[in-house]
Amino acid sequence: MKLVLASNNAGKLSELQSMLAPLGVELVAQSTLGVPEAAEPHCTFLENALAKARHASLLTGLPALADDAGLCVDAFGGLPGVDTAYYATQFGLPKGDANNIQVLLQALQNQPDRRAALVSTIVAVRHAKDPEPLVATGRIAGLIAQTPTGDGGFGFDPVMWIPERGMTLAQMSAADKNTISHRGQASRKMMALMQTQWLP
């Protein structure tokens, strides 16, 4: 089965491709099909993921998969949430992982509550007007570390400290991270949904 991934994020494409490989699903990045990024005007991961999946499916005629994910910091009432990718731009810095981490650590400098969660919502649609989209969500909670550690992953992985593992997500191997990560959880749930509802 061929699906268009409604994202231009190379990290997401790589992670989702490897996780969905057992199903024989081929993920194609929307950029390779000339699909521009969809507007993400909503305040929840679910609404934005659904909007992205429908947009990509509409413009390609293919089934589509979209992931909307972000960091929810307890001390900030769950923000940056859906604005995670553009977090640094709110403070006048260019979009990018390093700038996002820099801004986050500055904002938490005098904050004793460093609890946070990475959340991923994956949506799949058979076509743009699919009345029954598949929805899977994953969440991993941890603490924001004082300084970035580790070279793996992307996004906030270098500062997402997982107490049970005694390390950040960026210090884990890709395989180990995928067993516990928000996207890993959501991907496994999505695989189960596809197997029972889409595949013969």
ChimeraX commands (.cxc) that place a marker at each C-alpha (Angstrom):
marker #1 position 0.00,0.00,0.00 radius 0.5
marker #1 position 1.31,3.43,-0.95 radius 0.5
marker #1 position 0.55,6.38,1.32 radius 0.5
marker #1 position 1.58,9.99,1.08 radius 0.5
marker #1 position 3.09,11.38,4.27 radius 0.5
marker #1 position 1.66,14.82,4.90 radius 0.5
marker #1 position 4.94,16.23,6.17 radius 0.5
marker #1 position 8.24,17.55,4.87 radius 0.5
marker #1 position 10.05,16.60,8.09 radius 0.5
marker #1 position 12.82,14.15,7.20 radius 0.5
marker #1 position 13.03,12.91,10.79 radius 0.5
marker #1 position 9.33,12.03,10.86 radius 0.5
marker #1 position 9.54,10.31,7.46 radius 0.5
marker #1 position 12.48,8.16,8.56 radius 0.5
marker #1 position 10.89,7.17,11.88 radius 0.5
marker #1 position 7.46,6.40,10.42 radius 0.5
marker #1 position 8.89,4.48,7.44 radius 0.5
marker #1 position 10.80,2.13,9.69 radius 0.5
marker #1 position 7.88,1.66,12.09 radius 0.5
marker #1 position 5.32,0.92,9.35 radius 0.5
marker #1 position 7.65,-1.25,7.25 radius 0.5
marker #1 position 6.29,-4.55,8.68 radius 0.5
marker #1 position 2.92,-3.76,7.07 radius 0.5
marker #1 position 4.43,-3.39,3.64 radius 0.5
marker #1 position 3.34,0.25,3.60 radius 0.5
marker #1 position 5.34,2.57,1.35 radius 0.5
marker #1 position 5.44,6.14,2.66 radius 0.5
marker #1 position 6.14,8.90,0.14 radius 0.5
marker #1 position 6.88,12.41,1.36 radius 0.5
marker #1 position 4.37,14.95,0.06 radius 0.5
marker #1 position 7.19,17.22,-1.15 radius 0.5
marker #1 position 8.25,14.60,-3.71 radius 0.5
marker #1 position 4.74,14.80,-5.15 radius 0.5
marker #1 position 4.69,18.60,-5.26 radius 0.5
marker #1 position 2.26,19.01,-2.36 radius 0.5
marker #1 position 2.70,22.23,-0.37 radius 0.5
marker #1 position 2.34,22.19,3.39 radius 0.5
marker #1 position -1.22,22.48,4.66 radius 0.5
marker #1 position -2.42,25.24,6.93 radius 0.5
marker #1 position -2.47,24.21,10.59 radius 0.5
marker #1 position -4.84,26.72,12.21 radius 0.5
marker #1 position -6.19,24.44,14.93 radius 0.5
marker #1 position -5.29,24.24,18.61 radius 0.5
marker #1 position -5.22,20.43,18.93 radius 0.5
marker #1 position -2.90,17.82,17.45 radius 0.5
marker #1 position -5.89,15.82,16.22 radius 0.5
marker #1 position -7.46,18.64,14.22 radius 0.5
marker #1 position -4.17,19.63,12.60 radius 0.5
marker #1 position -3.21,16.05,11.72 radius 0.5
marker #1 position -6.61,15.48,10.13 radius 0.5
marker #1 position -6.36,18.73,8.14 radius 0.5
marker #1 position -2.90,17.76,6.87 radius 0.5
marker #1 position -3.95,14.23,5.90 radius 0.5
marker #1 position -7.04,15.43,4.01 radius 0.5
marker #1 position -5.00,18.12,2.22 radius 0.5
marker #1 position -2.32,15.67,1.04 radius 0.5
marker #1 position -4.90,13.11,-0.05 radius 0.5
marker #1 position -6.94,15.70,-1.94 radius 0.5
marker #1 position -3.93,16.89,-3.94 radius 0.5
marker #1 position -2.49,13.44,-4.71 radius 0.5
marker #1 position -5.50,11.12,-4.89 radius 0.5
marker #1 position -3.62,8.74,-2.57 radius 0.5
marker #1 position -4.40,7.58,0.94 radius 0.5
marker #1 position -2.56,9.85,3.34 radius 0.5
marker #1 position -0.92,9.69,6.73 radius 0.5
marker #1 position -0.26,12.73,8.89 radius 0.5
marker #1 position 1.41,13.13,12.24 radius 0.5
marker #1 position 1.02,16.19,14.40 radius 0.5
marker #1 position 3.26,16.16,17.40 radius 0.5
marker #1 position 4.66,18.51,19.94 radius 0.5
marker #1 position 5.95,19.25,23.38 radius 0.5
marker #1 position 3.49,20.00,26.17 radius 0.5
marker #1 position 5.16,21.66,29.16 radius 0.5
marker #1 position 3.23,21.51,32.42 radius 0.5
marker #1 position 4.54,24.86,33.69 radius 0.5
marker #1 position 3.25,26.54,30.51 radius 0.5
marker #1 position -0.25,25.02,30.64 radius 0.5
marker #1 position 0.61,22.50,27.92 radius 0.5
marker #1 position 2.29,24.94,25.55 radius 0.5
marker #1 position 3.99,25.12,23.08 radius 0.5
marker #1 position 1.76,22.22,21.96 radius 0.5
marker #1 position 0.76,22.52,18.32 radius 0.5
marker #1 position 3.16,25.47,17.88 radius 0.5
marker #1 position 6.20,23.40,18.90 radius 0.5
marker #1 position 7.93,23.49,15.50 radius 0.5
marker #1 position 7.68,27.28,15.41 radius 0.5
marker #1 position 8.36,27.87,19.11 radius 0.5
marker #1 position 11.56,29.89,18.58 radius 0.5
marker #1 position 9.92,32.19,16.03 radius 0.5
marker #1 position 7.66,33.54,18.79 radius 0.5
marker #1 position 10.83,34.96,20.36 radius 0.5
marker #1 position 12.30,36.42,17.17 radius 0.5
marker #1 position 14.60,33.51,16.30 radius 0.5
marker #1 position 14.55,31.45,13.09 radius 0.5
marker #1 position 12.66,28.15,13.05 radius 0.5
marker #1 position 14.87,25.24,14.06 radius 0.5
marker #1 position 15.50,22.58,16.68 radius 0.5
marker #1 position 18.54,24.25,18.25 radius 0.5
marker #1 position 16.73,27.58,18.60 radius 0.5
marker #1 position 13.63,25.87,20.02 radius 0.5
marker #1 position 15.74,24.17,22.69 radius 0.5
marker #1 position 17.57,27.40,23.51 radius 0.5
marker #1 position 14.30,29.30,24.00 radius 0.5
marker #1 position 12.78,26.50,26.08 radius 0.5
marker #1 position 15.75,26.29,28.45 radius 0.5
marker #1 position 15.75,30.06,28.91 radius 0.5
marker #1 position 12.01,30.07,29.66 radius 0.5
marker #1 position 12.45,27.30,32.27 radius 0.5
marker #1 position 15.57,28.79,33.86 radius 0.5
marker #1 position 13.93,29.72,37.18 radius 0.5
marker #1 position 11.08,27.24,36.95 radius 0.5
marker #1 position 11.11,24.34,39.48 radius 0.5
marker #1 position 8.42,22.38,37.59 radius 0.5
marker #1 position 10.19,20.82,34.61 radius 0.5
marker #1 position 7.56,18.16,33.80 radius 0.5
marker #1 position 6.68,17.80,30.13 radius 0.5
marker #1 position 5.31,15.31,27.64 radius 0.5
marker #1 position 5.88,14.67,23.97 radius 0.5
marker #1 position 2.60,13.89,22.24 radius 0.5
marker #1 position 1.98,12.44,18.79 radius 0.5
marker #1 position -1.34,12.06,17.01 radius 0.5
marker #1 position -1.29,10.11,13.74 radius 0.5
marker #1 position -4.24,10.24,11.36 radius 0.5
marker #1 position -4.75,8.17,8.21 radius 0.5
marker #1 position -7.40,8.71,5.55 radius 0.5
marker #1 position -8.28,6.52,2.56 radius 0.5
marker #1 position -9.30,9.60,0.59 radius 0.5
marker #1 position -9.80,13.31,1.24 radius 0.5
marker #1 position -13.41,12.92,2.36 radius 0.5
marker #1 position -12.96,9.73,4.37 radius 0.5
marker #1 position -15.73,9.78,7.01 radius 0.5
marker #1 position -13.86,7.28,9.18 radius 0.5
marker #1 position -10.24,8.38,9.57 radius 0.5
marker #1 position -7.95,6.19,11.62 radius 0.5
marker #1 position -6.63,8.00,14.71 radius 0.5
marker #1 position -3.80,6.91,17.01 radius 0.5
marker #1 position -2.18,8.85,19.83 radius 0.5
marker #1 position 1.01,8.31,21.84 radius 0.5
marker #1 position 2.46,10.19,24.79 radius 0.5
marker #1 position 5.72,10.02,26.72 radius 0.5
marker #1 position 6.20,12.02,29.89 radius 0.5
marker #1 position 9.50,13.14,31.37 radius 0.5
marker #1 position 11.43,16.17,32.56 radius 0.5
marker #1 position 13.17,18.93,30.65 radius 0.5
marker #1 position 16.88,18.52,31.27 radius 0.5
marker #1 position 19.05,21.50,32.28 radius 0.5
marker #1 position 21.28,21.08,29.21 radius 0.5
marker #1 position 21.01,19.16,25.91 radius 0.5
marker #1 position 22.58,15.69,25.95 radius 0.5
marker #1 position 22.91,13.11,23.19 radius 0.5
marker #1 position 23.30,13.14,19.42 radius 0.5
marker #1 position 20.33,11.05,18.29 radius 0.5
marker #1 position 16.79,11.90,17.32 radius 0.5
marker #1 position 15.54,15.37,16.50 radius 0.5
marker #1 position 13.38,18.13,17.91 radius 0.5
marker #1 position 13.42,18.28,21.70 radius 0.5
marker #1 position 14.97,14.80,22.10 radius 0.5
marker #1 position 18.26,16.18,23.56 radius 0.5
marker #1 position 16.43,17.79,26.49 radius 0.5
marker #1 position 13.65,15.25,27.03 radius 0.5
marker #1 position 14.91,13.36,30.08 radius 0.5
marker #1 position 13.20,10.04,30.74 radius 0.5
marker #1 position 13.66,9.26,34.47 radius 0.5
marker #1 position 12.94,5.53,34.09 radius 0.5
marker #1 position 15.80,5.23,31.58 radius 0.5
marker #1 position 18.14,7.74,33.23 radius 0.5
marker #1 position 18.83,9.46,29.91 radius 0.5
marker #1 position 17.39,11.75,27.26 radius 0.5
marker #1 position 15.67,10.45,24.15 radius 0.5
marker #1 position 18.67,11.70,22.14 radius 0.5
marker #1 position 20.97,9.35,24.08 radius 0.5
marker #1 position 18.97,6.27,23.12 radius 0.5
marker #1 position 19.47,4.17,20.02 radius 0.5
marker #1 position 16.77,4.69,17.39 radius 0.5
marker #1 position 15.37,1.21,18.10 radius 0.5
marker #1 position 15.26,1.79,21.86 radius 0.5
marker #1 position 13.69,5.21,21.46 radius 0.5
marker #1 position 11.00,3.84,19.14 radius 0.5
marker #1 position 9.91,1.31,21.78 radius 0.5
marker #1 position 8.88,4.07,24.20 radius 0.5
marker #1 position 8.52,7.31,22.25 radius 0.5
marker #1 position 5.27,9.14,21.60 radius 0.5
marker #1 position 5.56,8.48,17.88 radius 0.5
marker #1 position 6.50,4.85,18.46 radius 0.5
marker #1 position 3.39,4.32,20.59 radius 0.5
marker #1 position 1.14,6.06,18.06 radius 0.5
marker #1 position 2.70,4.16,15.14 radius 0.5
marker #1 position 2.09,0.77,16.74 radius 0.5
marker #1 position -1.54,1.70,17.40 radius 0.5
marker #1 position -1.88,2.92,13.81 radius 0.5
marker #1 position -0.41,-0.34,12.49 radius 0.5
marker #1 position -2.99,-2.30,14.45 radius 0.5
marker #1 position -5.80,-0.12,13.12 radius 0.5
marker #1 position -4.61,-0.47,9.52 radius 0.5
marker #1 position -4.31,-4.24,9.87 radius 0.5
marker #1 position -7.85,-4.63,11.19 radius 0.5
marker #1 position -9.62,-1.96,9.13 radius 0.5
marker #1 position -7.71,-1.36,5.90 radius 0.5
marker #1 position -5.70,-4.41,4.95 radius 0.5
marker #1 position -7.27,-7.66,3.63 radius 0.5
marker link #1:1,2 radius 0.2
marker link #1:2,3 radius 0.2
marker link #1:3,4 radius 0.2
marker link #1:4,5 radius 0.2
marker link #1:5,6 radius 0.2
marker link #1:6,7 radius 0.2
marker link #1:7,8 radius 0.2
marker link #1:8,9 radius 0.2
marker link #1:9,10 radius 0.2
marker link #1:10,11 radius 0.2
marker link #1:11,12 radius 0.2
marker link #1:12,13 radius 0.2
marker link #1:13,14 radius 0.2
marker link #1:14,15 radius 0.2
marker link #1:15,16 radius 0.2
marker link #1:16,17 radius 0.2
marker link #1:17,18 radius 0.2
marker link #1:18,19 radius 0.2
marker link #1:19,20 radius 0.2
marker link #1:20,21 radius 0.2
marker link #1:21,22 radius 0.2
marker link #1:22,23 radius 0.2
marker link #1:23,24 radius 0.2
marker link #1:24,25 radius 0.2
marker link #1:25,26 radius 0.2
marker link #1:26,27 radius 0.2
marker link #1:27,28 radius 0.2
marker link #1:28,29 radius 0.2
marker link #1:29,30 radius 0.2
marker link #1:30,31 radius 0.2
marker link #1:31,32 radius 0.2
marker link #1:32,33 radius 0.2
marker link #1:33,34 radius 0.2
marker link #1:34,35 radius 0.2
marker link #1:35,36 radius 0.2
marker link #1:36,37 radius 0.2
marker link #1:37,38 radius 0.2
marker link #1:38,39 radius 0.2
marker link #1:39,40 radius 0.2
marker link #1:40,41 radius 0.2
marker link #1:41,42 radius 0.2
marker link #1:42,43 radius 0.2
marker link #1:43,44 radius 0.2
marker link #1:44,45 radius 0.2
marker link #1:45,46 radius 0.2
marker link #1:46,47 radius 0.2
marker link #1:47,48 radius 0.2
marker link #1:48,49 radius 0.2
marker link #1:49,50 radius 0.2
marker link #1:50,51 radius 0.2
marker link #1:51,52 radius 0.2
marker link #1:52,53 radius 0.2
marker link #1:53,54 radius 0.2
marker link #1:54,55 radius 0.2
marker link #1:55,56 radius 0.2
marker link #1:56,57 radius 0.2
marker link #1:57,58 radius 0.2
marker link #1:58,59 radius 0.2
marker link #1:59,60 radius 0.2
marker link #1:60,61 radius 0.2
marker link #1:61,62 radius 0.2
marker link #1:62,63 radius 0.2
marker link #1:63,64 radius 0.2
marker link #1:64,65 radius 0.2
marker link #1:65,66 radius 0.2
marker link #1:66,67 radius 0.2
marker link #1:67,68 radius 0.2
marker link #1:68,69 radius 0.2
marker link #1:69,70 radius 0.2
marker link #1:70,71 radius 0.2
marker link #1:71,72 radius 0.2
marker link #1:72,73 radius 0.2
marker link #1:73,74 radius 0.2
marker link #1:74,75 radius 0.2
marker link #1:75,76 radius 0.2
marker link #1:76,77 radius 0.2
marker link #1:77,78 radius 0.2
marker link #1:78,79 radius 0.2
marker link #1:79,80 radius 0.2
marker link #1:80,81 radius 0.2
marker link #1:81,82 radius 0.2
marker link #1:82,83 radius 0.2
marker link #1:83,84 radius 0.2
marker link #1:84,85 radius 0.2
marker link #1:85,86 radius 0.2
marker link #1:86,87 radius 0.2
marker link #1:87,88 radius 0.2
marker link #1:88,89 radius 0.2
marker link #1:89,90 radius 0.2
marker link #1:90,91 radius 0.2
marker link #1:91,92 radius 0.2
marker link #1:92,93 radius 0.2
marker link #1:93,94 radius 0.2
marker link #1:94,95 radius 0.2
marker link #1:95,96 radius 0.2
marker link #1:96,97 radius 0.2
marker link #1:97,98 radius 0.2
marker link #1:98,99 radius 0.2
marker link #1:99,100 radius 0.2
marker link #1:100,101 radius 0.2
marker link #1:101,102 radius 0.2
marker link #1:102,103 radius 0.2
marker link #1:103,104 radius 0.2
marker link #1:104,105 radius 0.2
marker link #1:105,106 radius 0.2
marker link #1:106,107 radius 0.2
marker link #1:107,108 radius 0.2
marker link #1:108,109 radius 0.2
marker link #1:109,110 radius 0.2
marker link #1:110,111 radius 0.2
marker link #1:111,112 radius 0.2
marker link #1:112,113 radius 0.2
marker link #1:113,114 radius 0.2
marker link #1:114,115 radius 0.2
marker link #1:115,116 radius 0.2
marker link #1:116,117 radius 0.2
marker link #1:117,118 radius 0.2
marker link #1:118,119 radius 0.2
marker link #1:119,120 radius 0.2
marker link #1:120,121 radius 0.2
marker link #1:121,122 radius 0.2
marker link #1:122,123 radius 0.2
marker link #1:123,124 radius 0.2
marker link #1:124,125 radius 0.2
marker link #1:125,126 radius 0.2
marker link #1:126,127 radius 0.2
marker link #1:127,128 radius 0.2
marker link #1:128,129 radius 0.2
marker link #1:129,130 radius 0.2
marker link #1:130,131 radius 0.2
marker link #1:131,132 radius 0.2
marker link #1:132,133 radius 0.2
marker link #1:133,134 radius 0.2
marker link #1:134,135 radius 0.2
marker link #1:135,136 radius 0.2
marker link #1:136,137 radius 0.2
marker link #1:137,138 radius 0.2
marker link #1:138,139 radius 0.2
marker link #1:139,140 radius 0.2
marker link #1:140,141 radius 0.2
marker link #1:141,142 radius 0.2
marker link #1:142,143 radius 0.2
marker link #1:143,144 radius 0.2
marker link #1:144,145 radius 0.2
marker link #1:145,146 radius 0.2
marker link #1:146,147 radius 0.2
marker link #1:147,148 radius 0.2
marker link #1:148,149 radius 0.2
marker link #1:149,150 radius 0.2
marker link #1:150,151 radius 0.2
marker link #1:151,152 radius 0.2
marker link #1:152,153 radius 0.2
marker link #1:153,154 radius 0.2
marker link #1:154,155 radius 0.2
marker link #1:155,156 radius 0.2
marker link #1:156,157 radius 0.2
marker link #1:157,158 radius 0.2
marker link #1:158,159 radius 0.2
marker link #1:159,160 radius 0.2
marker link #1:160,161 radius 0.2
marker link #1:161,162 radius 0.2
marker link #1:162,163 radius 0.2
marker link #1:163,164 radius 0.2
marker link #1:164,165 radius 0.2
marker link #1:165,166 radius 0.2
marker link #1:166,167 radius 0.2
marker link #1:167,168 radius 0.2
marker link #1:168,169 radius 0.2
marker link #1:169,170 radius 0.2
marker link #1:170,171 radius 0.2
marker link #1:171,172 radius 0.2
marker link #1:172,173 radius 0.2
marker link #1:173,174 radius 0.2
marker link #1:174,175 radius 0.2
marker link #1:175,176 radius 0.2
marker link #1:176,177 radius 0.2
marker link #1:177,178 radius 0.2
marker link #1:178,179 radius 0.2
marker link #1:179,180 radius 0.2
marker link #1:180,181 radius 0.2
marker link #1:181,182 radius 0.2
marker link #1:182,183 radius 0.2
marker link #1:183,184 radius 0.2
marker link #1:184,185 radius 0.2
marker link #1:185,186 radius 0.2
marker link #1:186,187 radius 0.2
marker link #1:187,188 radius 0.2
marker link #1:188,189 radius 0.2
marker link #1:189,190 radius 0.2
marker link #1:190,191 radius 0.2
marker link #1:191,192 radius 0.2
marker link #1:192,193 radius 0.2
marker link #1:193,194 radius 0.2
marker link #1:194,195 radius 0.2
marker link #1:195,196 radius 0.2
marker link #1:196,197 radius 0.2
marker link #1:197,198 radius 0.2
marker link #1:198,199 radius 0.2
marker link #1:199,200 radius 0.2
view
